[in-house]
Amino acid sequence: MAKRNDLRPIVKLRSTAGTGFTYVTRKNRRNNPDRLIIRKYDPQLREHVDFREER
């Protein structure tokens, strides 16, 4: 049986540029209790933009 880990949930990161592109990652709730914001590459714009955690 797979181990259920609530400390590191899977989160979706959506582009703030409005293209609708998403990344999927895991985050540590103990170190990052707030919403995650990461600067990543958006292939539809072909440039780096901020990606925010979606709930």
Rosetta blueprint (number, residue, H / E / L):
1 M L
2 A L
3 K L
4 R L
5 N L
6 D L
7 L L
8 R L
9 P L
10 I E
11 V E
12 K E
13 L E
14 R E
15 S E
16 T L
17 A L
18 G L
19 T L
20 G L
21 F L
22 T E
23 Y E
24 V E
25 T E
26 R E
27 K L
28 N L
29 R L
30 R L
31 N L
32 N L
33 P L
34 D L
35 R L
36 L L
37 I E
38 I E
39 R E
40 K E
41 Y E
42 D E
43 P L
44 Q L
45 L L
46 R L
47 E E
48 H E
49 V E
50 D E
51 F E
52 R E
53 E E
54 E E
55 R L
